[in-house]
Amino acid sequence: MKDTVELLAPARDLDCGQTAIECGADAVYIGGPRFGARGKVGNSLTDIEQLIQYAHQYWARVYVTVNTALFDEELTEAVALIHELYALNVDGIIIQDVGLLECDLPPVPLIASTQMNIQTPEMAVFLDKLGFKRAILARELSLEQIQAIRKATSFELESFVHGALCVCYSGQCYMSYALGGRSANRGECAQPCRQRYSLVDAEGRMICEDRHLLSPKDLNLSGSLTPLLDAGVRSFKIEGRLKDKGYVANVVRAYREQLNRLLPGLGLVPRSSGRVTADFTPDLAKTFNRGYTTGFLNGRNESVGSIDTPKMLGERLGKIVSLDRNGFELDSKRQLNNGDGLCFFDHKELYGTLVNNVQGRRIVPAQMQGLKKGLVIFRNHDHNFLRQLNKAKIRRQIPVTLILSETVEGFCLSATDEQGNQATVTLSTEKTPARSSEGATENLRKQLAKTGKTIFVCVDIQIQWQQPSFLPVSVVNGLRRDVLEALVSERAKNRSVEQRTISKNNAPCPTKEITFLGNVLNEKARQFYERHGAKVLESGAESGLDMQGKTVMTTKYCLKDQLGLCPSRGKDHPYCAPFYLQDEQGRRFELTFDCQICQMKIQLSSH
């Protein structure tokens, strides 16, 4: 049996989830009514059930996030929710809080959230021994680190391949909570990483002023799927549970087409069924991104930060070479259209306008304010592409082969899908020879091929009879309808359903002392760590911990590297340690650098 590969898409809601499946996703992940690490995008159980039913037609999967850190009084409700989701036939639950592992859970597969900060083989082995179905790896890992985790474990590995990056290791960011009480670990992040900061040294000298110093670019590993497959990743995750349907459709189609080209040559197959037809060509440059990066997958070989703006720049069009009172011309011949969105920088500020009219190479914008000769212009809204995307006709169908054959008492019609599922229906009737042998066979083929609004498409029709017979159209349509309905039932019966129970063993925890970085907010989590040989020294930040002087971010992203000050690259600079970040409210954060492991920590200064 061939190894399967999963393309995993985000679902803000039912509509986005169905769009993802329709466009070729093998699975989607969606937030439930509560505890989903995205406070603004909860979904009702009714909608989740409808999404599950839609996805399971194609053997696609639905995973639900219950991945916030939980207080004692919330555990009962969270456990009840997991039981309700299990009753809906959900395919997996994504969790962060280990206190849930001490509770009475149904035998639903559990997925270790990226919030559990899975960086090392030791941590992955620990989770594997507990009985997790899968680990969602830290986004900062290199190929070599992923390979090491694969070598040490047996469960599935899921890796982010596209979308927004957190500047901090997931599950280890406390800046939003420390500054305003909105906890990232409880789905309420205020995104302080996207704000403006200045960087000064110990003597108060300005190193970099008023930039988005903690804002990373967006991840795009569409060109690195083969190395990730070779490293052992089997689930490719697209970030974006706050993104709209157009984003989901475009990105899912782009990755589905890429995987469809790659998998056959590697002896791999998609995890779900069906082929997609869509009347648009995906383009990852056209939907929201802050510029793309491959992160740290191949080491530190590129700039990760998007420090000029946290907004979308889009495609670079060119420089203004001439302008008058109402319009301008660029040094490029890129095609623009009415309604396109343009943006440009003026004194570090990003400004935008719309295209009102295009007259050859002359562009007439809605406003000319700030435009001048030499400015670089970007297009961050391609009106024609997005209009086409919103109107696109997309359909996912499962290929079937139909075989009509004679029996002693009449006829038999069988249907076989691409996974080998088969259904058969029979018809007892007298056989009436057809007046035209050729015409009867051709008409029969045409009628059998009409699968209509079903999830199937005929790719092969075989007629096996000794002498062509006349079959009324109504009879043929009934046979086709009955056999495809029977095939739907057969697929439902044969769909793989996994049950997995967490093992309450004494596997040693790789971390022996649990600080606030362990995010322990309930007594069950304390019991879990104690049973696994670890001592909880302090509760999680959200327990009311005073964060003054504590680390509020741990990042692989390094400002010295981003700003060309990295000593390991032979860069000398006149600045004195320690460095401080200062926000627009005057609050200061001390930076410490561990150059041996290329890691930066941000502490909330106590003065």
VEXLOLO-937427 format. One record per residue (C-alpha): x, y, z. Coordinates in nm, 2 decimals, always signed. Layout:
N
(node (X; Y; Z))
...
END
This chain:
607
(node (+0.00; +0.00; +0.00))
(node (+0.14; +0.34; -0.10))
(node (+0.23; +0.60; +0.16))
(node (-0.02; +0.89; +0.17))
(node (+0.04; +1.26; +0.19))
(node (-0.20; +1.52; +0.33))
(node (-0.25; +1.88; +0.22))
(node (-0.40; +2.04; +0.53))
(node (-0.60; +2.37; +0.49))
(node (-0.74; +2.62; +0.74))
(node (-1.11; +2.68; +0.78))
(node (-1.23; +3.00; +0.94))
(node (-1.58; +2.87; +0.90))
(node (-1.80; +2.62; +0.72))
(node (-1.78; +2.80; +0.39))
(node (-1.40; +2.83; +0.40))
(node (-1.38; +2.46; +0.50))
(node (-1.60; +2.34; +0.22))
(node (-1.40; +2.56; -0.03))
(node (-1.07; +2.41; +0.09))
(node (-1.21; +2.05; +0.04))
(node (-1.36; +2.15; -0.30))
(node (-1.02; +2.29; -0.41))
(node (-0.83; +1.97; -0.32))
(node (-0.74; +1.98; +0.04))
(node (-0.70; +1.63; +0.20))
(node (-0.80; +1.77; +0.54))
(node (-0.90; +2.09; +0.71))
(node (-0.86; +2.22; +1.07))
(node (-1.12; +2.44; +1.23))
(node (-1.20; +2.59; +1.57))
(node (-1.48; +2.47; +1.78))
(node (-1.72; +2.69; +1.99))
(node (-1.45; +2.75; +2.25))
(node (-1.08; +2.69; +2.33))
(node (-0.96; +2.71; +1.97))
(node (-0.66; +2.94; +2.00))
(node (-0.83; +3.19; +1.77))
(node (-1.09; +3.37; +1.98))
(node (-1.26; +3.54; +1.69))
(node (-1.33; +3.23; +1.48))
(node (-1.53; +2.99; +1.68))
(node (-1.78; +2.76; +1.50))
(node (-2.09; +2.58; +1.61))
(node (-2.11; +2.21; +1.64))
(node (-2.38; +2.21; +1.38))
(node (-2.15; +2.37; +1.12))
(node (-1.86; +2.14; +1.22))
(node (-2.09; +1.83; +1.17))
(node (-2.19; +1.96; +0.83))
(node (-1.83; +2.01; +0.73))
(node (-1.74; +1.66; +0.85))
(node (-2.01; +1.51; +0.64))
(node (-1.90; +1.71; +0.34))
(node (-1.53; +1.62; +0.38))
(node (-1.59; +1.25; +0.45))
(node (-1.75; +1.20; +0.11))
(node (-1.40; +1.25; -0.03))
(node (-1.23; +1.06; +0.25))
(node (-1.09; +1.40; +0.36))
(node (-1.05; +1.47; +0.73))
(node (-1.16; +1.73; +0.97))
(node (-0.95; +1.82; +1.28))
(node (-1.08; +2.05; +1.55))
(node (-0.86; +2.28; +1.76))
(node (-0.91; +2.26; +2.13))
(node (-0.56; +2.40; +2.18))
(node (-0.57; +2.68; +2.44))
(node (-0.42; +2.66; +2.79))
(node (-0.71; +2.58; +3.03))
(node (-0.80; +2.69; +3.38))
(node (-0.93; +2.43; +3.63))
(node (-1.29; +2.55; +3.59))
(node (-1.27; +2.51; +3.21))
(node (-1.15; +2.15; +3.20))
(node (-1.49; +1.99; +3.24))
(node (-1.64; +2.20; +2.95))
(node (-1.33; +2.12; +2.73))
(node (-1.36; +1.75; +2.79))
(node (-1.74; +1.76; +2.72))
(node (-1.67; +1.94; +2.40))
(node (-1.42; +1.67; +2.29))
(node (-1.68; +1.40; +2.36))
(node (-1.93; +1.59; +2.15))
(node (-1.68; +1.62; +1.87))
(node (-1.60; +1.25; +1.88))
(node (-1.97; +1.18; +1.85))
(node (-1.97; +1.38; +1.53))
(node (-1.70; +1.16; +1.38))
(node (-1.42; +1.42; +1.39))
(node (-1.09; +1.28; +1.27))
(node (-0.87; +1.43; +1.53))
(node (-0.84; +1.69; +1.81))
(node (-0.55; +1.94; +1.83))
(node (-0.46; +2.01; +2.19))
(node (-0.20; +2.21; +2.38))
(node (-0.29; +2.16; +2.75))
(node (-0.15; +1.84; +2.90))
(node (-0.41; +1.85; +3.17))
(node (-0.65; +1.71; +2.92))
(node (-0.44; +1.39; +2.92))
(node (-0.54; +1.33; +3.28))
(node (-0.91; +1.35; +3.20))
(node (-1.16; +1.09; +3.07))
(node (-1.13; +1.14; +2.69))
(node (-1.29; +0.94; +2.42))
(node (-1.06; +0.73; +2.19))
(node (-1.03; +1.02; +1.94))
(node (-0.68; +1.07; +1.78))
(node (-0.50; +1.35; +1.95))
(node (-0.26; +1.59; +1.77))
(node (+0.01; +1.78; +1.96))
(node (-0.04; +2.15; +1.88))
(node (+0.25; +2.36; +1.76))
(node (+0.18; +2.55; +2.09))
(node (+0.36; +2.26; +2.26))
(node (+0.68; +2.39; +2.11))
(node (+0.80; +2.07; +1.95))
(node (+1.17; +2.15; +1.86))
(node (+1.37; +1.84; +1.97))
(node (+1.37; +1.46; +1.92))
(node (+1.34; +1.42; +2.29))
(node (+1.01; +1.62; +2.31))
(node (+0.88; +1.44; +2.01))
(node (+0.97; +1.10; +2.15))
(node (+0.79; +1.18; +2.47))
(node (+0.47; +1.28; +2.29))
(node (+0.50; +0.97; +2.07))
(node (+0.52; +0.74; +2.38))
(node (+0.21; +0.91; +2.52))
(node (+0.00; +0.80; +2.22))
(node (-0.04; +1.11; +2.02))
(node (-0.13; +1.05; +1.66))
(node (+0.08; +1.34; +1.53))
(node (+0.30; +1.63; +1.62))
(node (+0.28; +1.97; +1.46))
(node (+0.64; +2.08; +1.44))
(node (+0.78; +2.41; +1.54))
(node (+0.80; +2.64; +1.23))
(node (+1.16; +2.73; +1.31))
(node (+1.30; +2.38; +1.24))
(node (+1.56; +2.31; +0.97))
(node (+1.55; +2.00; +0.74))
(node (+1.81; +1.84; +0.95))
(node (+1.61; +1.89; +1.27))
(node (+1.30; +1.74; +1.11))
(node (+1.50; +1.44; +0.99))
(node (+1.63; +1.38; +1.34))
(node (+1.28; +1.39; +1.48))
(node (+1.16; +1.15; +1.21))
(node (+1.44; +0.91; +1.29))
(node (+1.35; +0.90; +1.66))
(node (+0.97; +0.87; +1.63))
(node (+0.70; +0.67; +1.46))
(node (+0.40; +0.90; +1.47))
(node (+0.29; +1.14; +1.19))
(node (+0.48; +1.47; +1.14))
(node (+0.29; +1.78; +1.03))
(node (+0.48; +2.09; +0.91))
(node (+0.37; +2.44; +0.82))
(node (+0.44; +2.52; +0.46))
(node (+0.26; +2.85; +0.40))
(node (+0.12; +3.16; +0.57))
(node (+0.19; +3.40; +0.85))
(node (+0.48; +3.33; +1.08))
(node (+0.49; +3.40; +1.45))
(node (+0.82; +3.57; +1.54))
(node (+0.83; +3.38; +1.86))
(node (+0.83; +3.00; +1.92))
(node (+0.46; +2.91; +1.94))
(node (+0.34; +2.86; +2.29))
(node (+0.63; +3.07; +2.42))
(node (+0.50; +3.42; +2.35))
(node (+0.38; +3.62; +2.64))
(node (+0.43; +3.98; +2.51))
(node (+0.06; +4.03; +2.43))
(node (-0.04; +3.91; +2.78))
(node (+0.23; +4.11; +2.96))
(node (+0.14; +4.43; +2.78))
(node (-0.24; +4.42; +2.79))
(node (-0.36; +4.10; +2.94))
(node (-0.45; +3.93; +2.61))
(node (-0.30; +3.59; +2.60))
(node (-0.17; +3.43; +2.29))
(node (-0.20; +3.09; +2.46))
(node (-0.57; +3.15; +2.52))
(node (-0.65; +3.27; +2.16))
(node (-0.65; +3.64; +2.23))
(node (-0.32; +3.76; +2.09))
(node (-0.31; +4.14; +2.02))
(node (-0.01; +4.09; +1.78))
(node (+0.24; +4.33; +1.94))
(node (+0.50; +4.18; +1.70))
(node (+0.34; +4.38; +1.42))
(node (+0.38; +4.71; +1.59))
(node (+0.66; +4.97; +1.56))
(node (+0.98; +4.96; +1.77))
(node (+1.31; +5.14; +1.79))
(node (+1.63; +4.96; +1.88))
(node (+1.89; +5.13; +2.11))
(node (+2.20; +5.02; +2.28))
(node (+2.31; +5.04; +2.65))
(node (+2.43; +5.40; +2.60))
(node (+2.11; +5.51; +2.44))
(node (+2.24; +5.53; +2.09))
(node (+1.98; +5.47; +1.82))
(node (+2.05; +5.16; +1.61))
(node (+1.73; +5.14; +1.42))
(node (+1.44; +5.38; +1.46))
(node (+1.07; +5.34; +1.43))
(node (+1.04; +5.02; +1.23))
(node (+0.84; +4.70; +1.25))
(node (+1.14; +4.52; +1.40))
(node (+0.95; +4.20; +1.52))
(node (+0.73; +4.15; +1.21))
(node (+0.84; +3.85; +1.00))
(node (+0.76; +3.78; +0.63))
(node (+0.51; +3.50; +0.54))
(node (+0.62; +3.14; +0.49))
(node (+0.63; +2.99; +0.14))
(node (+0.77; +2.64; +0.11))
(node (+0.60; +2.56; -0.22))
(node (+0.95; +2.50; -0.37))
(node (+1.07; +2.28; -0.09))
(node (+0.80; +2.01; -0.08))
(node (+1.03; +1.73; -0.21))
(node (+1.30; +1.79; +0.06))
(node (+1.02; +1.80; +0.33))
(node (+0.88; +1.47; +0.20))
(node (+1.23; +1.32; +0.20))
(node (+1.27; +1.44; +0.56))
(node (+0.95; +1.25; +0.66))
(node (+0.68; +1.51; +0.67))
(node (+0.34; +1.37; +0.56))
(node (+0.11; +1.66; +0.64))
(node (+0.16; +2.00; +0.48))
(node (-0.02; +2.27; +0.67))
(node (-0.14; +2.60; +0.54))
(node (-0.17; +2.87; +0.80))
(node (-0.48; +3.10; +0.80))
(node (-0.78; +3.04; +1.02))
(node (-0.84; +3.42; +1.00))
(node (-0.82; +3.43; +0.62))
(node (-1.11; +3.46; +0.38))
(node (-1.24; +3.21; +0.12))
(node (-1.04; +3.36; -0.17))
(node (-0.71; +3.32; +0.01))
(node (-0.80; +2.95; +0.09))
(node (-0.90; +2.87; -0.26))
(node (-0.59; +3.03; -0.42))
(node (-0.34; +2.88; -0.18))
(node (-0.49; +2.53; -0.17))
(node (-0.51; +2.51; -0.55))
(node (-0.14; +2.62; -0.58))
(node (-0.02; +2.35; -0.34))
(node (-0.26; +2.08; -0.47))
(node (-0.12; +2.13; -0.82))
(node (+0.24; +2.12; -0.69))
(node (+0.18; +1.80; -0.50))
(node (+0.00; +1.64; -0.79))
(node (+0.31; +1.70; -1.00))
(node (+0.54; +1.56; -0.73))
(node (+0.37; +1.26; -0.57))
(node (+0.35; +1.01; -0.85))
(node (+0.73; +1.02; -0.91))
(node (+0.79; +0.96; -0.54))
(node (+0.56; +0.66; -0.52))
(node (+0.32; +0.86; -0.29))
(node (-0.05; +0.93; -0.32))
(node (-0.29; +1.20; -0.18))
(node (-0.47; +1.10; +0.14))
(node (-0.82; +1.18; +0.00))
(node (-1.01; +1.11; -0.32))
(node (-1.10; +1.31; -0.62))
(node (-0.98; +1.54; -0.90))
(node (-1.04; +1.91; -0.91))
(node (-1.14; +2.12; -1.21))
(node (-1.11; +2.50; -1.17))
(node (-1.13; +2.78; -1.42))
(node (-0.86; +2.99; -1.25))
(node (-0.48; +2.97; -1.24))
(node (-0.36; +3.00; -0.88))
(node (-0.09; +3.26; -0.80))
(node (+0.06; +3.29; -0.45))
(node (+0.18; +3.64; -0.52))
(node (-0.18; +3.76; -0.56))
(node (-0.32; +3.69; -0.21))
(node (-0.21; +3.84; +0.12))
(node (+0.15; +3.81; +0.21))
(node (+0.42; +4.03; +0.37))
(node (+0.68; +3.91; +0.13))
(node (+0.78; +3.54; +0.13))
(node (+1.05; +3.35; +0.31))
(node (+1.16; +2.99; +0.35))
(node (+1.22; +3.07; +0.72))
(node (+1.50; +2.86; +0.87))
(node (+1.43; +2.54; +0.67))
(node (+1.77; +2.57; +0.51))
(node (+1.95; +2.76; +0.78))
(node (+2.00; +3.13; +0.80))
(node (+2.04; +3.20; +0.44))
(node (+1.79; +3.49; +0.39))
(node (+1.62; +3.78; +0.56))
(node (+1.32; +3.67; +0.76))
(node (+1.19; +4.01; +0.87))
(node (+0.94; +4.24; +0.71))
(node (+1.04; +4.54; +0.91))
(node (+0.92; +4.81; +0.67))
(node (+0.55; +4.72; +0.70))
(node (+0.33; +4.44; +0.84))
(node (+0.09; +4.50; +0.55))
(node (+0.08; +4.34; +0.21))
(node (+0.31; +4.51; -0.05))
(node (+0.23; +4.27; -0.33))
(node (+0.40; +4.27; -0.66))
(node (+0.68; +4.52; -0.74))
(node (+0.57; +4.70; -1.06))
(node (+0.85; +4.94; -1.11))
(node (+0.96; +5.30; -1.06))
(node (+0.78; +5.62; -1.16))
(node (+0.97; +5.78; -1.45))
(node (+0.73; +6.06; -1.53))
(node (+0.42; +6.22; -1.38))
(node (+0.18; +6.51; -1.43))
(node (-0.11; +6.65; -1.23))
(node (-0.34; +6.35; -1.29))
(node (-0.12; +6.04; -1.37))
(node (+0.22; +5.88; -1.40))
(node (+0.42; +5.63; -1.60))
(node (+0.64; +5.34; -1.48))
(node (+0.97; +5.20; -1.61))
(node (+0.80; +4.86; -1.67))
(node (+0.53; +4.74; -1.91))
(node (+0.33; +4.55; -1.65))
(node (-0.04; +4.53; -1.74))
(node (-0.26; +4.72; -1.49))
(node (-0.64; +4.74; -1.48))
(node (-0.91; +4.97; -1.34))
(node (-0.97; +4.89; -0.97))
(node (-0.61; +4.76; -0.90))
(node (-0.47; +4.86; -0.56))
(node (-0.13; +5.03; -0.56))
(node (+0.10; +5.11; -0.27))
(node (+0.43; +5.29; -0.21))
(node (+0.65; +5.41; +0.07))
(node (+0.70; +5.78; +0.15))
(node (+0.92; +5.86; +0.45))
(node (+0.88; +5.51; +0.60))
(node (+0.50; +5.53; +0.58))
(node (+0.31; +5.30; +0.34))
(node (+0.04; +5.47; +0.13))
(node (-0.21; +5.33; -0.11))
(node (-0.44; +5.43; -0.39))
(node (-0.66; +5.27; -0.66))
(node (-0.62; +5.27; -1.03))
(node (-0.90; +5.48; -1.19))
(node (-0.80; +5.45; -1.55))
(node (-0.52; +5.30; -1.77))
(node (-0.43; +5.49; -2.09))
(node (-0.16; +5.28; -2.25))
(node (+0.14; +5.31; -2.02))
(node (-0.02; +5.61; -1.84))
(node (-0.18; +5.53; -1.51))
(node (-0.45; +5.76; -1.36))
(node (-0.48; +5.69; -0.98))
(node (-0.77; +5.79; -0.75))
(node (-0.53; +6.03; -0.59))
(node (-0.18; +6.17; -0.66))
(node (-0.08; +6.27; -0.31))
(node (+0.27; +6.15; -0.22))
(node (+0.35; +6.03; -0.57))
(node (+0.68; +6.15; -0.72))
(node (+0.94; +6.06; -0.97))
(node (+1.16; +5.77; -0.86))
(node (+0.91; +5.61; -0.62))
(node (+0.88; +5.23; -0.64))
(node (+0.52; +5.12; -0.69))
(node (+0.37; +4.79; -0.58))
(node (+0.03; +4.63; -0.67))
(node (-0.13; +4.48; -0.36))
(node (-0.47; +4.42; -0.51))
(node (-0.51; +4.26; -0.86))
(node (-0.87; +4.34; -0.93))
(node (-0.91; +4.11; -1.24))
(node (-0.75; +3.81; -1.06))
(node (-0.95; +3.85; -0.75))
(node (-1.27; +3.89; -0.94))
(node (-1.20; +3.58; -1.14))
(node (-1.12; +3.39; -0.82))
(node (-1.45; +3.50; -0.66))
(node (-1.64; +3.39; -0.96))
(node (-1.44; +3.07; -1.03))
(node (-1.63; +2.75; -1.10))
(node (-1.46; +2.48; -0.90))
(node (-1.56; +2.11; -0.88))
(node (-1.41; +1.81; -0.71))
(node (-1.52; +1.47; -0.84))
(node (-1.41; +1.11; -0.78))
(node (-1.32; +0.92; -1.10))
(node (-1.52; +0.60; -1.15))
(node (-1.53; +0.32; -1.41))
(node (-1.87; +0.19; -1.51))
(node (-1.92; -0.16; -1.65))
(node (-2.25; -0.27; -1.79))
(node (-2.27; -0.64; -1.86))
(node (-2.53; -0.90; -1.94))
(node (-2.66; -1.15; -1.69))
(node (-2.89; -1.45; -1.75))
(node (-3.19; -1.26; -1.62))
(node (-3.10; -0.91; -1.76))
(node (-2.82; -0.67; -1.69))
(node (-2.57; -0.57; -1.43))
(node (-2.40; -0.23; -1.37))
(node (-2.09; -0.20; -1.16))
(node (-1.90; +0.11; -1.05))
(node (-1.54; +0.12; -0.92))
(node (-1.37; +0.43; -0.79))
(node (-1.00; +0.52; -0.78))
(node (-0.95; +0.36; -0.44))
(node (-1.10; +0.03; -0.56))
(node (-1.43; +0.06; -0.38))
(node (-1.70; -0.12; -0.59))
(node (-2.08; -0.13; -0.60))
(node (-2.31; -0.34; -0.82))
(node (-2.68; -0.32; -0.91))
(node (-2.88; -0.57; -1.12))
(node (-3.18; -0.54; -1.35))
(node (-3.41; -0.83; -1.43))
(node (-3.57; -0.76; -1.77))
(node (-3.63; -0.91; -2.11))
(node (-3.36; -0.83; -2.36))
(node (-3.49; -0.65; -2.67))
(node (-3.24; -0.64; -2.96))
(node (-3.16; -0.29; -3.07))
(node (-3.25; -0.17; -3.41))
(node (-2.90; -0.01; -3.45))
(node (-2.62; -0.18; -3.28))
(node (-2.38; +0.11; -3.31))
(node (-2.64; +0.37; -3.21))
(node (-2.76; +0.17; -2.90))
(node (-2.41; +0.14; -2.76))
(node (-2.33; +0.51; -2.82))
(node (-2.65; +0.63; -2.66))
(node (-2.59; +0.40; -2.37))
(node (-2.25; +0.54; -2.31))
(node (-2.38; +0.90; -2.32))
(node (-2.65; +0.83; -2.07))
(node (-2.42; +0.64; -1.83))
(node (-2.17; +0.93; -1.84))
(node (-2.42; +1.18; -1.71))
(node (-2.33; +1.18; -1.34))
(node (-2.49; +1.52; -1.29))
(node (-2.44; +1.68; -0.94))
(node (-2.30; +1.37; -0.78))
(node (-1.94; +1.35; -0.65))
(node (-1.84; +1.12; -0.93))
(node (-1.71; +1.16; -1.28))
(node (-1.70; +0.87; -1.53))
(node (-1.35; +0.82; -1.67))
(node (-1.42; +0.48; -1.84))
(node (-1.74; +0.31; -1.95))
(node (-1.73; -0.05; -2.07))
(node (-2.02; -0.23; -2.24))
(node (-2.00; -0.60; -2.23))
(node (-2.28; -0.77; -2.42))
(node (-2.31; -1.03; -2.69))
(node (-2.58; -0.84; -2.88))
(node (-2.67; -0.47; -2.83))
(node (-3.01; -0.44; -2.66))
(node (-3.25; -0.16; -2.63))
(node (-3.27; +0.00; -2.29))
(node (-3.50; +0.29; -2.22))
(node (-3.33; +0.61; -2.10))
(node (-3.53; +0.60; -1.78))
(node (-3.40; +0.25; -1.70))
(node (-3.04; +0.35; -1.77))
(node (-3.07; +0.66; -1.56))
(node (-3.21; +0.45; -1.28))
(node (-2.93; +0.20; -1.30))
(node (-2.67; +0.47; -1.29))
(node (-2.83; +0.65; -1.00))
(node (-2.87; +0.34; -0.80))
(node (-2.51; +0.22; -0.85))
(node (-2.36; +0.56; -0.76))
(node (-2.57; +0.58; -0.45))
(node (-2.46; +0.23; -0.36))
(node (-2.10; +0.34; -0.42))
(node (-2.14; +0.63; -0.18))
(node (-2.26; +0.39; +0.08))
(node (-1.96; +0.15; +0.01))
(node (-1.72; +0.44; +0.04))
(node (-1.87; +0.54; +0.37))
(node (-1.84; +0.18; +0.50))
(node (-1.47; +0.15; +0.38))
(node (-1.35; +0.49; +0.50))
(node (-1.06; +0.45; +0.74))
(node (-1.16; +0.55; +1.09))
(node (-0.88; +0.56; +1.35))
(node (-0.93; +0.53; +1.73))
(node (-0.65; +0.60; +1.96))
(node (-0.63; +0.61; +2.34))
(node (-0.37; +0.82; +2.52))
(node (-0.14; +0.59; +2.73))
(node (-0.12; +0.70; +3.10))
(node (+0.23; +0.57; +3.14))
(node (+0.53; +0.70; +3.33))
(node (+0.75; +0.80; +3.03))
(node (+1.00; +1.05; +3.15))
(node (+0.94; +1.41; +3.06))
(node (+1.25; +1.56; +2.89))
(node (+1.21; +1.88; +3.09))
(node (+1.26; +1.81; +3.47))
(node (+1.16; +2.16; +3.60))
(node (+0.86; +2.33; +3.46))
(node (+0.86; +2.71; +3.48))
(node (+0.59; +2.95; +3.35))
(node (+0.71; +2.85; +3.00))
(node (+0.52; +2.52; +3.05))
(node (+0.19; +2.70; +3.05))
(node (+0.05; +2.51; +3.35))
(node (-0.29; +2.67; +3.45))
(node (-0.47; +2.37; +3.61))
(node (-0.41; +2.10; +3.87))
(node (-0.45; +1.82; +3.62))
(node (-0.15; +1.96; +3.42))
(node (+0.05; +1.96; +3.75))
(node (-0.05; +1.60; +3.81))
(node (+0.06; +1.50; +3.46))
(node (+0.41; +1.65; +3.49))
(node (+0.46; +1.50; +3.84))
(node (+0.36; +1.15; +3.71))
(node (+0.62; +1.19; +3.43))
(node (+0.90; +1.29; +3.67))
(node (+0.89; +1.67; +3.63))
(node (+0.84; +1.94; +3.90))
(node (+0.62; +2.24; +3.84))
(node (+0.81; +2.54; +3.98))
(node (+0.55; +2.80; +3.88))
(node (+0.22; +2.84; +3.71))
(node (+0.17; +2.98; +3.36))
(node (+0.18; +3.35; +3.30))
(node (-0.20; +3.38; +3.28))
(node (-0.23; +3.27; +3.64))
(node (-0.15; +3.63; +3.73))
(node (+0.23; +3.60; +3.72))
(node (+0.42; +3.93; +3.74))
(node (+0.60; +3.94; +3.40))
(node (+0.84; +4.23; +3.49))
(node (+1.19; +4.11; +3.42))
(node (+1.07; +3.78; +3.26))
(node (+1.12; +3.65; +2.91))
(node (+0.82; +3.74; +2.70))
(node (+0.95; +3.60; +2.37))
(node (+1.20; +3.34; +2.27))
(node (+1.28; +3.36; +1.90))
(node (+1.51; +3.21; +1.64))
(node (+1.46; +3.53; +1.46))
(node (+1.76; +3.76; +1.55))
(node (+1.77; +4.13; +1.52))
(node (+2.14; +4.14; +1.49))
(node (+2.12; +3.91; +1.19))
(node (+1.83; +4.10; +1.04))
(node (+2.01; +4.44; +1.07))
(node (+2.35; +4.32; +0.96))
(node (+2.51; +4.32; +1.30))
(node (+2.57; +3.95; +1.35))
(node (+2.92; +3.88; +1.49))
(node (+2.92; +3.52; +1.36))
(node (+2.91; +3.67; +1.01))
(node (+3.21; +3.89; +1.08))
(node (+3.01; +4.21; +1.13))
(node (+3.16; +4.47; +1.35))
(node (+2.95; +4.75; +1.51))
(node (+3.01; +5.03; +1.76))
(node (+2.71; +4.95; +1.98))
(node (+2.72; +4.84; +2.34))
(node (+2.53; +4.56; +2.49))
(node (+2.26; +4.51; +2.61))
(node (+2.03; +4.62; +2.33))
(node (+1.68; +4.74; +2.41))
(node (+1.36; +4.75; +2.21))
(node (+1.14; +5.05; +2.28))
(node (+0.78; +5.07; +2.17))
(node (+0.57; +5.38; +2.08))
(node (+0.44; +5.40; +2.44))
(node (+0.80; +5.41; +2.57))
(node (+0.81; +5.06; +2.72))
(node (+1.14; +4.89; +2.70))
(node (+1.24; +4.53; +2.64))
(node (+1.59; +4.40; +2.70))
(node (+1.74; +4.17; +2.43))
(node (+1.97; +3.89; +2.51))
(node (+2.15; +3.68; +2.24))
(node (+2.27; +3.32; +2.26))
(node (+2.49; +3.31; +1.96))
(node (+2.59; +2.95; +2.01))
(node (+2.23; +2.83; +1.93))
(node (+2.13; +3.14; +1.73))
(node (+1.85; +3.25; +1.97))
(node (+1.72; +3.58; +2.09))
(node (+1.52; +3.64; +2.41))
(node (+1.31; +3.95; +2.48))
(node (+1.25; +4.05; +2.84))
(node (+1.01; +4.30; +2.98))
(node (+1.24; +4.55; +3.14))
(node (+1.17; +4.62; +3.51))
(node (+1.29; +4.98; +3.48))
END
